[in-house]
Amino acid sequence: MWFNNGLSTNIIFLFPFFKEIVLNKYYTPEQAFQKLKQYCAYQERSHSEAKEKLYSFGLHKTEVEPLLSKLIEEDYLNEERYALLFAGGHFRSKKWGRLKIQAALQQKRVSSYNIKKGLKVIDEADYRKCLLQLASTKFNSLKAEQWMSRITKTTNYLLQKGYEQNLIQDAISQIRSKEK
């Protein structure tokens, strides 16, 4: 019988979405601080990610705030450093545009000052070169499509990547002038 496995296993078997709740461990503030130090040392984290992690350890707001302050003092958390690395990394690896990077940082509740600083990391010449390369690759992949459809699909693709409308239009006009 499946009842012999214990209550928590049965609940997880029947309701897999309860796995997080049933298996969630509760830590003392000292244990949570050590775990979070490892969590932040492994990869740069935003303040909101660290706060969510502390709450997932079963801590209350009165325990979370001092731990966050301590992490900031010991330089495990640095929002400016996080924004700089996030913006540069997502531009280089995922070829995201400034708008998408800005939206992602806002979603992680990074301050607007640090978002602006992070976006300044992206070199303008590299940004335009990347945009032109993405636009030409997408435009050339749509050879079977009609002319206007190619332009529309390329524009939508680049907007989805987070590039600005006026820069997209400039890139497409450059591609069109090369093909003539």
Backbone bond lengths (Angstrom), bond angles and torsions (degrees), N, CA, C in turn:
res aa  C-N    CA-C-N  psi(-1)  N-CA   C-N-CA  omega(-1)  CA-C   N-CA-C  phi
1 M - - - 1.458 - - 1.519 110.32 -
2 W 1.289 116.66 148.77 1.466 121.04 -178.30 1.516 112.33 -78.95
3 F 1.335 119.18 -7.44 1.467 121.96 178.87 1.525 112.28 -75.89
4 N 1.331 118.33 -16.74 1.459 121.63 -175.96 1.526 113.60 -74.74
5 N 1.315 118.97 -11.87 1.461 122.13 -174.91 1.515 113.76 -79.57
6 G 1.272 119.77 -8.63 1.457 121.46 -176.83 1.519 110.62 104.66
7 L 1.307 116.23 155.28 1.460 121.64 -174.45 1.518 112.22 -64.37
8 S 1.335 118.41 -46.78 1.462 120.03 -175.21 1.528 111.25 -64.15
9 T 1.323 118.36 -38.91 1.458 121.31 178.77 1.522 110.19 -65.12
10 N 1.323 117.18 -39.85 1.463 120.72 179.49 1.520 110.88 -64.88
11 I 1.308 117.04 -41.51 1.459 119.77 -179.68 1.521 110.21 -65.48
12 I 1.343 116.34 -42.03 1.462 119.78 179.34 1.519 110.24 -65.17
13 F 1.336 116.76 -39.23 1.460 120.26 179.26 1.525 110.82 -63.37
14 L 1.320 116.81 -44.96 1.461 120.58 -178.13 1.531 112.41 -77.04
15 F 1.325 116.23 -38.51 1.458 121.03 -176.69 1.532 109.24 -130.31
16 P 1.328 117.88 85.86 1.465 119.71 -175.45 1.528 113.41 -61.00
17 F 1.323 118.12 -24.20 1.460 120.48 -179.81 1.523 111.82 -72.03
18 F 1.339 118.47 -11.46 1.465 121.61 175.39 1.527 112.20 -85.19
19 K 1.329 117.11 -3.99 1.461 121.15 -176.67 1.533 110.82 -55.46
20 E 1.317 117.36 -43.86 1.468 121.87 -179.40 1.522 110.56 -60.93
21 I 1.314 116.77 -41.78 1.463 120.93 -176.97 1.526 110.90 -71.45
22 V 1.331 116.72 -45.27 1.462 121.09 -174.59 1.518 110.90 -70.27
23 L 1.343 117.85 -43.72 1.452 121.36 -174.18 1.527 112.90 -89.93
24 N 1.317 118.19 -1.12 1.459 121.53 -178.13 1.521 110.00 -66.51
25 K 1.338 115.84 125.77 1.453 120.06 179.09 1.515 109.31 -90.51
26 Y 1.296 115.29 150.95 1.455 121.07 175.96 1.522 107.93 -108.95
27 Y 1.317 115.27 132.09 1.458 121.20 -176.09 1.519 110.54 -115.63
28 T 1.319 115.22 155.47 1.463 120.22 170.42 1.526 106.68 -75.00
29 P 1.334 118.40 161.28 1.469 119.52 179.04 1.531 113.28 -56.87
30 E 1.327 118.41 -35.64 1.465 121.11 179.25 1.528 110.80 -67.58
31 Q 1.330 116.44 -43.16 1.465 120.52 178.43 1.527 110.44 -65.31
32 A 1.338 116.06 -42.65 1.464 120.77 -179.89 1.520 110.87 -63.27
33 F 1.342 116.47 -37.81 1.460 120.16 179.48 1.525 110.62 -64.01
34 Q 1.313 117.28 -42.67 1.467 120.94 178.62 1.534 110.91 -64.89
35 K 1.320 116.62 -42.34 1.465 120.68 178.56 1.528 110.42 -63.29
36 L 1.336 116.12 -41.01 1.462 119.65 -178.21 1.522 111.87 -71.75
37 K 1.316 117.45 -31.29 1.464 120.20 174.96 1.527 109.59 -61.19
38 Q 1.325 116.74 -42.51 1.468 120.62 177.07 1.531 110.74 -65.73
39 Y 1.318 115.98 -41.48 1.467 122.71 -179.46 1.531 110.51 -60.96
40 C 1.322 117.17 -43.00 1.465 121.61 -178.76 1.526 112.00 -79.20
41 A 1.318 118.01 -28.09 1.459 120.72 179.65 1.527 111.24 -74.24
42 Y 1.323 116.12 -29.82 1.460 120.54 -178.90 1.521 111.47 -66.87
43 Q 1.330 116.55 -41.34 1.462 122.15 -175.97 1.518 107.65 -152.98
44 E 1.316 116.33 147.93 1.461 120.29 178.63 1.528 109.30 -63.95
45 R 1.319 117.24 133.62 1.468 122.38 -176.61 1.521 110.24 -125.92
46 S 1.336 115.29 152.26 1.463 120.19 173.92 1.524 108.80 -84.05
47 H 1.319 115.87 165.35 1.464 120.55 179.17 1.524 110.33 -61.78
48 S 1.332 116.57 -40.17 1.467 119.04 -177.73 1.528 111.71 -67.30
49 E 1.331 117.81 -36.03 1.466 120.34 177.20 1.528 110.60 -65.03
50 A 1.326 116.23 -42.02 1.467 120.45 179.63 1.522 110.36 -65.82
51 K 1.332 116.19 -40.08 1.461 120.22 179.92 1.532 110.77 -64.99
52 E 1.338 116.65 -43.74 1.467 120.13 177.87 1.527 111.17 -60.82
53 K 1.316 116.38 -40.01 1.463 120.37 179.80 1.527 110.71 -63.79
54 L 1.330 116.41 -42.40 1.470 119.55 178.30 1.523 111.30 -62.75
55 Y 1.328 116.88 -41.63 1.461 119.58 177.81 1.528 110.79 -65.17
56 S 1.344 117.10 -33.60 1.470 119.28 179.10 1.525 111.74 -68.50
57 F 1.339 116.99 -19.75 1.460 121.01 175.74 1.521 112.10 -80.17
58 G 1.327 117.00 0.06 1.459 120.37 177.34 1.515 113.83 88.53
59 L 1.322 118.01 16.99 1.467 121.29 179.90 1.527 110.43 -87.04
60 H 1.324 115.77 156.93 1.453 122.06 178.81 1.519 109.74 -99.30
61 K 1.319 115.74 167.23 1.466 120.92 -175.45 1.533 112.00 -57.92
62 T 1.311 117.13 -37.76 1.467 120.32 -179.38 1.533 111.53 -65.69
63 E 1.334 117.41 -24.58 1.461 121.19 178.12 1.531 111.85 -91.00
64 V 1.330 116.34 -28.79 1.465 121.28 -174.76 1.524 112.09 -72.26
65 E 1.319 117.62 -46.57 1.469 121.00 -174.80 1.535 113.22 -58.94
66 P 1.341 119.61 -47.05 1.474 118.36 177.52 1.534 113.10 -62.71
67 L 1.331 117.01 -35.10 1.460 119.66 179.05 1.529 111.44 -67.45
68 L 1.322 116.03 -39.18 1.467 119.47 176.58 1.529 110.48 -63.35
69 S 1.321 116.73 -43.30 1.466 120.69 178.30 1.527 111.00 -60.09
70 K 1.307 115.65 -40.55 1.463 120.51 -179.87 1.533 110.92 -66.30
71 L 1.326 116.52 -38.98 1.465 120.79 177.80 1.530 111.08 -65.09
72 I 1.326 116.40 -37.62 1.467 120.59 178.10 1.521 109.89 -68.14
73 E 1.322 117.22 -43.18 1.465 121.48 178.82 1.524 111.69 -60.88
74 E 1.316 116.73 -40.04 1.460 121.01 -178.70 1.526 112.10 -85.35
75 D 1.320 116.93 5.67 1.468 125.29 175.28 1.533 113.81 64.88
76 Y 1.325 116.63 28.34 1.453 119.70 170.77 1.521 110.36 -80.64
77 L 1.323 116.77 -29.68 1.465 123.14 177.42 1.520 108.36 -116.67
78 N 1.328 115.81 128.45 1.449 121.71 176.24 1.520 106.89 -148.37
79 E 1.322 116.64 108.42 1.459 121.48 -174.05 1.526 112.14 -65.55
80 E 1.330 117.12 -37.23 1.461 120.07 179.71 1.528 110.70 -65.43
81 R 1.313 116.14 -46.17 1.463 121.34 178.32 1.532 110.35 -61.25
82 Y 1.333 116.13 -40.58 1.461 120.84 178.41 1.531 110.73 -61.28
83 A 1.335 117.15 -46.40 1.467 120.95 -178.87 1.521 111.24 -63.37
84 L 1.326 117.47 -41.44 1.464 121.26 179.58 1.527 110.99 -62.49
85 L 1.326 116.66 -47.25 1.458 120.83 -178.93 1.525 112.17 -69.24
86 F 1.316 116.81 -38.93 1.464 121.39 -179.85 1.528 110.21 -63.45
87 A 1.338 116.88 -49.59 1.464 121.12 -177.37 1.525 110.98 -63.71
88 G 1.323 116.46 -48.74 1.460 119.51 -179.60 1.515 112.79 -63.83
89 G 1.305 116.46 -42.98 1.460 121.23 -178.43 1.514 113.27 -66.42
90 H 1.325 116.64 -44.29 1.461 119.37 -178.41 1.525 111.75 -72.20
91 F 1.317 117.66 -28.28 1.459 119.01 175.04 1.528 109.92 -70.87
92 R 1.325 116.96 -47.07 1.463 120.05 -176.60 1.528 112.63 -70.53
93 S 1.314 118.02 -44.09 1.465 119.60 -173.52 1.528 113.59 -87.22
94 K 1.322 117.10 -42.06 1.462 119.57 -175.94 1.515 113.40 -103.13
95 K 1.327 116.64 -3.69 1.474 122.91 179.71 1.532 111.70 58.97
96 W 1.326 116.64 36.77 1.456 120.69 177.66 1.516 109.91 -75.36
97 G 1.343 115.17 149.26 1.451 121.22 174.46 1.521 110.86 -86.23
98 R 1.327 115.09 172.89 1.473 120.33 -176.69 1.526 112.68 -61.46
99 L 1.331 117.02 -38.11 1.470 119.71 -177.01 1.531 111.79 -65.35
100 K 1.327 116.36 -40.25 1.463 119.58 -179.57 1.529 110.69 -71.21
101 I 1.320 116.47 -38.47 1.466 120.40 177.24 1.528 109.84 -63.69
102 Q 1.329 115.70 -44.45 1.469 120.26 179.82 1.531 110.46 -61.15
103 A 1.331 116.94 -44.18 1.468 120.44 179.77 1.529 111.34 -63.66
104 A 1.327 116.71 -40.00 1.474 120.17 179.93 1.525 110.82 -66.31
105 L 1.334 117.21 -40.16 1.464 120.00 178.48 1.532 111.39 -68.66
106 Q 1.330 116.98 -36.78 1.464 119.93 176.26 1.520 110.31 -64.87
107 Q 1.320 116.63 -37.15 1.460 120.77 178.81 1.528 110.71 -65.13
108 K 1.324 116.53 -29.87 1.459 120.81 177.16 1.525 111.63 -88.84
109 R 1.311 116.66 10.81 1.470 125.26 175.61 1.528 113.31 59.67
110 V 1.329 116.47 40.55 1.459 121.54 174.93 1.527 107.07 -84.57
111 S 1.329 117.82 142.59 1.461 121.69 -177.38 1.531 110.87 -64.74
112 S 1.320 116.59 151.89 1.463 121.12 -177.72 1.528 111.40 -63.60
113 Y 1.329 117.05 -33.11 1.467 120.96 177.10 1.530 110.16 -60.64
114 N 1.310 116.86 -47.19 1.463 120.82 -179.77 1.525 112.30 -70.86
115 I 1.325 117.23 -30.31 1.465 119.94 175.54 1.522 109.43 -64.31
116 K 1.334 116.81 -45.14 1.475 120.42 178.86 1.522 110.79 -61.57
117 K 1.334 116.56 -42.22 1.461 120.24 177.83 1.527 111.01 -62.79
118 G 1.303 116.11 -40.98 1.458 120.38 179.84 1.521 112.36 -64.99
119 L 1.326 117.27 -38.66 1.459 120.68 -179.25 1.525 112.10 -71.78
120 K 1.325 117.11 -22.75 1.470 120.42 177.79 1.523 111.76 -69.82
121 V 1.312 118.28 -17.33 1.463 122.47 178.53 1.526 110.69 -64.50
122 I 1.325 116.66 -31.21 1.460 121.58 -176.13 1.530 109.03 -75.61
123 D 1.326 116.10 119.22 1.454 122.09 179.13 1.534 109.52 -70.87
124 E 1.328 116.72 134.25 1.473 121.49 -175.99 1.527 111.65 -62.28
125 A 1.329 117.64 -41.95 1.474 120.82 -179.51 1.528 110.61 -64.50
126 D 1.325 117.25 -43.14 1.469 120.99 177.69 1.525 110.99 -64.83
127 Y 1.325 115.84 -37.99 1.458 121.59 -179.90 1.527 110.69 -61.64
128 R 1.320 115.76 -48.69 1.480 120.07 -179.65 1.522 111.32 -68.21
129 K 1.319 116.88 -36.96 1.465 120.69 178.42 1.524 110.51 -63.94
130 C 1.320 116.29 -43.48 1.465 121.56 178.26 1.531 110.58 -64.04
131 L 1.308 116.60 -43.13 1.470 121.27 179.06 1.520 110.17 -60.90
132 L 1.330 117.12 -46.49 1.464 121.35 -179.37 1.526 110.62 -63.65
133 Q 1.314 116.96 -39.34 1.465 120.55 179.33 1.530 110.96 -66.37
134 L 1.339 116.96 -45.11 1.474 120.29 177.27 1.525 111.12 -62.19
135 A 1.329 116.24 -42.55 1.471 120.69 -178.47 1.523 110.82 -64.58
136 S 1.326 117.60 -45.30 1.463 119.37 -178.17 1.530 110.95 -67.76
137 T 1.333 117.18 -38.30 1.469 120.16 178.14 1.525 110.84 -62.25
138 K 1.311 116.02 -46.84 1.477 119.89 -179.56 1.527 110.94 -66.79
139 F 1.331 116.24 -43.46 1.469 121.19 -178.42 1.526 110.12 -62.35
140 N 1.323 117.53 -42.70 1.470 121.08 -179.23 1.522 112.49 -72.85
141 S 1.313 117.58 -24.09 1.467 119.80 177.83 1.526 112.09 -74.46
142 L 1.320 116.45 -12.79 1.472 121.10 -178.40 1.528 111.86 -105.14
143 K 1.323 117.97 35.99 1.476 122.53 -176.55 1.526 112.48 -57.98
144 A 1.313 118.43 -34.33 1.459 122.02 -176.70 1.532 112.13 -74.46
145 E 1.309 117.41 -17.09 1.467 121.49 -177.59 1.531 111.06 -80.22
146 Q 1.328 115.01 163.33 1.464 119.65 173.87 1.522 109.41 -72.99
147 W 1.329 115.47 162.53 1.464 122.32 -173.94 1.534 112.42 -56.32
148 M 1.319 118.06 -51.19 1.464 121.49 -178.01 1.528 111.80 -67.60
149 S 1.302 115.91 -35.05 1.467 120.05 177.93 1.526 110.29 -65.64
150 R 1.323 117.26 -39.93 1.469 121.64 177.23 1.523 110.65 -61.29
151 I 1.314 116.38 -44.66 1.468 120.95 -179.57 1.522 110.37 -64.54
152 T 1.327 116.45 -44.91 1.471 121.17 -178.60 1.523 111.20 -63.73
153 K 1.328 116.24 -46.94 1.466 119.55 -178.59 1.527 111.51 -66.78
154 T 1.305 117.36 -37.64 1.465 120.56 177.43 1.520 110.21 -65.44
155 T 1.327 116.51 -43.95 1.468 120.92 178.91 1.523 110.97 -61.16
156 N 1.323 116.83 -46.55 1.470 120.46 179.54 1.524 111.93 -62.59
157 Y 1.314 116.63 -39.01 1.466 120.99 177.86 1.522 110.89 -61.48
158 L 1.320 116.58 -45.97 1.466 120.85 -177.87 1.524 111.63 -71.42
159 L 1.320 117.20 -34.02 1.471 119.78 174.42 1.522 110.30 -63.93
160 Q 1.318 116.06 -39.86 1.464 120.93 178.61 1.527 110.93 -65.57
161 K 1.324 117.36 -31.58 1.463 121.90 176.96 1.525 111.76 -75.07
162 G 1.346 117.38 -13.62 1.456 120.15 175.10 1.521 115.37 100.35
163 Y 1.319 117.42 19.76 1.461 120.36 178.49 1.528 110.75 -90.11
164 E 1.317 115.75 155.58 1.460 122.16 -176.26 1.532 110.48 -76.62
165 Q 1.331 116.52 144.96 1.461 123.20 -175.72 1.532 111.80 -58.57
166 N 1.331 117.32 -45.54 1.469 119.06 -176.70 1.535 111.50 -66.33
167 L 1.324 117.86 -35.97 1.456 120.57 177.51 1.525 111.20 -70.20
168 I 1.313 116.62 -34.46 1.464 121.02 176.97 1.522 110.07 -64.10
169 Q 1.326 116.62 -44.59 1.467 120.41 179.24 1.526 111.20 -62.40
170 D 1.335 116.92 -39.45 1.465 120.38 176.91 1.527 110.89 -62.89
171 A 1.314 116.83 -43.64 1.469 120.98 -179.11 1.527 110.97 -64.32
172 I 1.322 116.96 -42.88 1.465 120.01 -179.45 1.532 110.45 -67.24
173 S 1.328 117.12 -38.15 1.477 118.64 177.95 1.538 110.08 -66.73
174 Q 1.310 119.17 -33.39 1.474 121.45 175.09 1.524 110.50 -65.07
175 I 1.308 116.80 -42.12 1.472 121.03 179.63 1.521 109.87 -64.96
176 R 1.317 116.60 -42.28 1.467 120.53 -179.74 1.524 110.80 -64.28
177 S 1.331 116.73 -40.18 1.468 119.62 -179.38 1.535 110.95 -67.57
178 K 1.322 118.15 -31.73 1.466 120.84 178.02 1.517 111.78 -70.08
179 E 1.361 116.43 -32.65 1.466 120.35 -177.50 1.521 112.83 -78.91
180 K 1.310 117.51 -18.92 1.479 119.00 -178.28 1.489 112.51 -80.15
